[in-house]
């Protein structure tokens, strides 16, 4: 009598056993990302995987169960941090009011984060990924996070004023380059207080926005209240 093989588990049973561990895997990935952030804050942007593993209280090999090599971990950290920066900037932009007030709020939030997390900012500068995440602010580095938030906001205001919003992205390239270059300079060599740097940047960014607006036929006073959007 031919032998009968043992019944194989159904695909949905195997899938169920696999997917039930997904929340645990996500939790472990997040704990390693947070440990990497803590290690970068302590040791600098050139942190070693061994230092990250120590911060996570796991063996070094355990890190790579959840990330396919150091570049994958760097990308995950960059995206996670950039999302946090995007939330900070969004909070600064959400206050409404005048154009100059909104610009000042966003710049102050950005420089405040840079001042509080200098090593993380240097890490993002070394691992600059133009990677979009899910939702607003989902970007792979600080510049992309800032650009995403500002582009969305300025586009909405341009639409509210009935002017073409297509130039917004080009305008933001200049704004973000100015803000980022100034932040890098300030972090590296300047002893100026944050408030002074933020005030200068606010004036410079307003000049860029004002010039573009005038070219499109819109004249705004810097302290003129803006419509709700």
C-alpha positions in Angstrom: 0.0 0.0 0.0 1.6 3.3 -1.1 2.7 5.5 1.8 0.8 8.7 2.2 2.8 11.9 2.8 1.8 14.1 5.7 -0.7 16.7 4.8 0.9 20.1 4.1 -0.2 23.2 5.9 -2.4 25.4 3.9 -0.9 28.6 2.4 -3.2 30.8 4.5 -2.1 29.0 7.6 1.6 29.6 6.8 0.8 33.2 6.0 -1.1 33.6 9.3 1.8 32.3 11.3 4.1 34.7 9.4 2.0 37.8 9.6 1.2 37.5 13.3 4.8 38.4 14.0 4.7 41.6 11.8 3.9 43.9 14.7 6.8 42.4 16.7 9.2 42.9 13.7 8.0 46.5 13.3 8.6 47.1 17.0 12.1 45.7 16.8 12.9 47.7 13.7 11.7 50.9 15.4 13.7 50.1 18.6 16.9 49.7 16.5 16.2 52.9 14.6 15.8 54.8 17.9 18.9 53.2 19.2 20.8 54.3 16.1 19.5 57.8 16.6 20.7 57.8 20.2 24.1 56.4 19.1 24.5 59.1 16.4 23.6 61.8 18.9 26.4 60.4 21.2 29.1 59.3 18.8 28.5 61.5 15.8 27.5 60.9 12.1 30.2 58.2 11.6 28.7 55.9 14.2 29.6 52.2 14.0 27.1 49.4 13.8 28.6 47.9 17.0 27.8 51.2 18.8 24.2 51.0 17.5 23.9 47.4 18.7 25.2 48.4 22.1 22.6 51.2 22.3 19.9 48.7 21.3 21.2 46.1 23.8 21.4 43.4 21.1 24.2 41.5 19.3 25.6 43.2 16.2 24.3 40.4 14.0 20.8 41.0 15.4 20.7 44.4 13.7 21.0 42.8 10.3 18.1 40.5 10.9 16.0 43.6 10.5 18.0 45.7 8.0 19.8 44.5 4.8 23.1 46.1 5.6 24.3 49.4 7.0 23.0 51.5 4.0 19.4 50.1 4.6 19.7 51.1 8.3 21.0 54.6 7.4 18.1 55.1 5.0 15.6 54.0 7.6 17.1 56.4 10.2 17.2 59.3 7.7 13.6 58.8 6.7 12.5 58.5 10.3 14.3 61.6 11.4 13.2 63.6 8.3 9.6 62.8 9.1 10.1 64.2 12.6 11.7 67.4 11.1 8.7 67.7 8.7 6.3 67.6 11.7 8.3 70.3 13.4 8.3 72.5 10.4 4.6 71.8 9.8 3.9 73.0 13.3 5.8 76.2 12.6 3.9 76.8 9.4 0.5 76.1 10.9 0.2 79.2 12.9 -1.1 81.3 10.0 -1.0 85.1 10.2 1.3 87.2 8.0 3.8 86.0 5.4 6.7 87.1 7.4 5.3 85.5 10.5 4.9 82.1 8.8 8.4 82.2 7.3 9.8 83.1 10.7 8.0 80.3 12.4 9.2 77.7 9.9 12.8 78.9 10.0 12.9 79.0 13.8 11.5 75.5 14.1 14.1 74.2 11.6 17.1 76.0 13.3 15.8 75.0 16.7 16.0 71.3 15.6 19.4 71.7 14.1 20.7 73.4 17.3 19.2 70.6 19.5 20.5 67.7 17.2 23.8 68.8 15.6 25.1 65.3 15.1 21.8 64.1 13.5 21.9 67.0 11.1 25.4 66.2 10.1 24.3 62.5 9.6 21.5 63.6 7.4 23.9 65.8 5.4 26.1 62.7 4.8 23.2 60.4 3.9 21.1 62.6 1.7 18.3 60.6 0.2 15.5 62.1 -2.0 13.1 59.4 -0.9 9.4 60.2 -0.3 7.6 58.5 2.5 3.8 58.2 3.2 2.1 61.5 3.8 3.4 65.1 4.2 6.9 65.4 5.3 7.8 62.0 4.2 11.3 62.6 2.8 14.7 61.1 3.2 16.7 64.1 4.5 16.3 67.4 6.2 16.4 69.4 2.9 13.7 67.3 1.3 11.5 67.5 4.4 11.8 71.3 4.4 11.2 71.5 0.7 8.1 69.2 0.9 6.4 71.3 3.6 7.3 74.7 2.0 6.3 73.7 -1.5 2.9 72.4 -0.3 2.2 75.5 1.7 3.3 78.1 -0.9 1.4 76.2 -3.7 -1.8 76.4 -1.6 -1.3 80.1 -1.0 -0.6 80.8 -4.7 -3.8 78.9 -5.6 -5.7 80.9 -3.0 -4.5 84.1 -4.7 -5.4 82.8 -8.1 -1.9 82.7 -9.5 0.0 79.9 -11.1 1.4 77.5 -8.5 3.8 75.8 -10.8 6.7 78.2 -10.0 6.5 77.2 -6.3 8.8 74.2 -6.7 11.5 76.3 -8.4 11.2 79.0 -5.7 11.6 76.5 -2.9 14.8 75.1 -4.5 16.4 78.5 -3.8 14.8 78.9 -0.4 15.8 75.5 0.8 19.3 75.8 -0.5 19.7 79.1 1.3 18.3 77.8 4.6 20.4 74.6 4.5 23.6 76.3 3.5 23.2 78.8 6.3 22.4 76.1 8.8 25.5 74.1 7.9 27.7 77.3 8.1 26.1 78.2 11.5 26.5 74.7 12.9 30.1 74.5 11.8 31.7 77.8 12.6 29.4 80.6 13.7 29.0 81.9 17.2 25.9 83.9 16.3 22.8 83.1 18.5 20.0 81.3 16.8 17.7 84.2 17.0 20.1 86.4 15.0 20.6 83.8 12.3 16.8 83.1 12.1 16.0 86.8 11.7 18.5 87.2 8.9 17.3 84.1 7.1 13.7 85.3 7.5 14.5 88.6 5.7 16.4 86.8 3.0 13.7 84.2 2.3 11.0 86.9 2.3 13.0 88.8 -0.4 13.0 85.7 -2.6 9.3 85.1 -2.1 8.4 88.7 -2.6 10.4 88.9 -5.9 8.7 85.8 -7.3 5.2 87.0 -6.2 5.7 90.4 -7.9 6.8 88.7 -11.1 3.5 86.8 -11.0 1.5 89.9 -10.5 1.0 89.6 -6.7 2.1 92.4 -4.3 2.0 91.6 -0.6 3.2 93.5 2.4 5.3 91.3 4.7 3.0 91.8 7.7 -0.2 91.6 5.7 -2.5 88.9 7.1 -2.9 86.0 4.7 -6.1 84.2 3.9 -6.9 80.9 5.7 -6.2 77.9 3.6 
